[in-house]
Amino acid sequence: MNVHEYQAKEILKAHGVHVPRGEVASTPDEAEAITRDLRCPMYVVKAQVHAGGRGKGGGIKLAQTPEEVRKHAEAILGMQLVTHQTGPEGKRVRKVLIAEANEIEKELYLGMVVDRASSRITMMVSKEGGVDIEEVAANRPERILKETINPEIGFPPFQARRLAYGLNIPKELIAKATVLMIALYDTFTDCDCSLAEINPLAITKTNGGQDIVALDAKLSFDDNALWRHENVEAMR
């Protein structure tokens, strides 16, 4: 079972992953109203469909004012969004996520899967965030770093730090990156996920320096375990 980005971020936030502030809207009126709560210099309007490549298909737009947010929501809601993952028929957009936009300094990739070969959960990272990880895996596999997790001990901080250093994350953000990775692992195991992706995981510029934020999120769940997660199944 898959969920939309806004739902995945709700779950990740509940487990301690740092995500941007935002709310979902089904109408242009709702989209404009959300900006009154967010009150930020820049907004992003994101189509909520089960597909990657939304930006290239016109499903992600930046806005500086509530009026611009409304205009973009009017254009995106109801559109048949076509991306490389939807096929030529596309997917109908019924909801948009209105979120605070961040000033991005660097985009990274962070993901977790169940490695069938080792029968263990594996965390993967790459400096090449914001692009299709499948393309990186096929053409530049050496740019993907992996840590296989021993189920008897879980995901210890030293493995997270090793990945963070491999990504050349600034020294002052290593602790935050470690906490975020452990929180993603906790989400994966607590919710019986089959896939978890944060792409991009962004290093952002803030008034006080830098931060590390999950700008996009994708979660897939093991259908056989949904009976243990009524809150997740209710998101279907």
N, C-alpha and C positions, 0 to 999 in steps of 0.2 A: 504494500500500500504506500502511495506517495501523498504528500501534503504540499500545499502551496508555500511560497517563501514566507509570507507573513505568519503562517501557522508554525513553520519550522523555527522562525525567530522567537515566537512565543515560548516554545519548548526549550530552546537553547538558553534564552534569558532566565527561565525558571531554574536552570541548572548552573547559572553563574557565568554564561558566555556574554561578553560585552557586544551588544548589537546597537545600531542607531535607533533613536526614538522614532516611532511611527505608528500609524493606524491605517486600517483598511477601509475603503469606501466603495459603495456600489453605484453612487450617483455623483454628478458634478457638484451638487449642493453639499453632499457629505464631504467631498474632497476639499472644498473651499473652507468648510467649517473646521476641519482638522487643523488647518494652518493656524487658526486662532489659539489652539492649545500648544502647538509646537513652537511658534514664534522664533524662527531661525532665519539667518541671512539668505540661505539657499535651500530649496526643496528638491526632492526627486520624486517623480511620478512613475511607478513601475507596474506594468501589466502583470496580473497574476494568472499565469498559465503553466501547465506542466511541460516546460520546454526551455532549453537554453538558447542563447543567441537573441534574446529579446531586444537588446539595444539595437542590433543591426536591422531588426525588422520594424523598428519604429515604436517599440513598446516601452522604452525608457526615455524620459525627458526631464531636463532640469528646468527649474522655475525660480524666479526671484521674488515673486509677489503672489498673494492669494488669487489674484485675477489670472495670472499665468497658470497656476495650478489648475484652476477650473477649466481653462481653455484646453490644456493638455488632457485632462480627465475626459472632457467631452469628445476629444479626438480618439482617445484610446479605448474607452468603454464602448463595447459593442463591435469593435473592429475584429476582423478575421486575421489574426496575427500569424504570419508565415515566417518560420525560421528554418534553419537546416535540420532541426530535430522534429518539426511538426509535419513535414511533407508538404506538398503543394496545396493541400486542402486547408492547412492552417488550423488554428484553434480560436474559438470565440472568447473574447475577453469580457468577463462579467464583474471583475473586481480589480481595483488598483490599490497599491500600497503608496501612501503618502508618507515620506520619511525625511528626516533632516539629511541634507547633503554634507559630505565631509570633504575637506581639502586633502586629497590623496598624495602622499609622497612616494609610496611604493606598493605594488600589488603582489601578493603571494598566494599560493595555493595550499590548502590544508584539507585532508580527507581521511576517512576511515572506511575500511571494508573488511569482510571476513575472507581471509586468504584460504581458498579451498585446498591449496597444496600443503599448507602447514596446519590447517584446521585451527587457526588462531586469528585474532583480530590484528590488523596491521594499520598503523598510522603512516600516511604518506604526506610529504611536503615538497614544494618546489618554489624556486624563485620566480617562476613564470606563471604568475597568477593572472586572472582575467581572461585566459584563453582556454580552449578545450584541452583538458588534461590528456585525453585520448591521443591528440596530435603530438603532444610532448612525449608521451609514453612510446609512441610509434617511431618518432623521428629523433628524439633526444632523450632516451631513457636514462642516461647518466645524470640528467638534471632533476631526477626524482629521488629523494632520500626517503628511506623506509625504516621503521622500527616495528619489529614483531613483538607482540605483547604476551607475556607468560600469564595465563589465566590464574595461576596459583598465587601470584603476587600483585597482579593488576598492572597499572601504568605508573611506575615510580617517577618522581620528578627528574631524576638524572637522564631518563630517556627523552623527556620533553625538552630539557635544556640542550641535549645533544642535537636535537632537530632545530631548535632555535638558533644555536650557534652555526649550524649548517646553512641556515637561511641568511646569515649575516645580519640578524636583527640587532639593532643598536643595544649596547650593553645596558642602558637604563630601562629597556623594555623587556629584557630577558625574563624577569620575574613575572611580569604581566602575561607574556606569551606562554610561560610554563603553566600558570593558573588557567589560562584559556584552553590550552591543549588538554589538561587534566579534566576540565569541565566538559569538553567535547567527548572525551572517553566515558565520563560518567553518564552523559546523555545517551551515548551509544549502547552501553550495557544496561542502564536502567530501563530504557524504552524498547529493548530488543530490536535495535536497528539492523538493517542489512547494508545500509550505505549512509554515510554522512559526509557532506562536502561544504566547505566554506571557501567560496571562490568568487570574488577575491577576499582574502584576509588582508586587510589594508593597514599599513602604517600611515597614520594621518597626522596632520599638523594641527596643533591646538594652541590656545593662548599661552598655556604653560609649558609648551614644548611639543612632545609627540605622544601618540597613543596608538593602541593596536585594537582594531575593530573588525567584527565579522560583518562585512557589507552585504553579502548575499549568502543564502543558506539553502541547502537541499537535504532533506531527510527521507529515507525509505525504510519501511518497517516490515518485519517478518510477519506475513499474514497468519502463520500458525500460532503466533504469540499474542495476537490482538485481544484474545479473551482476558489477558492480564492487564490490558490498558484501555479501559473504557473511554478515558478522556481522549486518547489518540483516535480510537475507532469513531468517536463522535465527530471527528474532523473530516471524515470521508466525504 
